[in-house]
């Protein structure tokens, strides 16, 4: 960047930039510098570099999210008829006399139009928002725990999942007037692409 702006980089400026940007992701930082060079007539200040870096990072994250949503939309459109969740993405179950909800294992249970990334990805730790999250949730987030994750029905029920699945298949077969071929698909698990 110093060459582009005909600026002499002294030791102080070099130490400042190194201390500020040494942990930044290299490819994003490179894109940041390229963008600044093409849009600015003057050598940038540190806060300008940070602002452009954050914008590029945000744009990349948004683009990635939109691609994921589009992929999930395609997945859910190809999902015929899930006997577990009836294409809602939600599976209700009872345990110890209480009703609970879990995500389905089909494409609808991973649909970003129905669930947030934090609800789908156990490893994802969202940004802490003091005014939006409860104290309990903030503590978990600080510990690196995602408090918003919704387990799949398979995770929630463990070994009892197979009983739940068999019951749902039986209910689907009893409720609808399906052809023998469609009933066979259900029995083979063809309607739930989990």
Secondary structure, 3 states (H helix, E strand, C coil): CCCCCCCCCCHHHHHHHHHHHCCCCHHHHHHHHHHHHHHCCCCCCHHHHHHHHHHHHHHHHHHHHHHHHHHHHHHHHHCCCCCCCCCCCEEEEEECCEEEEEECCCHHHHCCCCCCHHHHCCCCCCCCCCCCCCHHHHHHHHCCCCCCCCCEHHHHHHHHHHHHHHHHHHHHHHHCCCCHHHHHHHHCCCCCCC
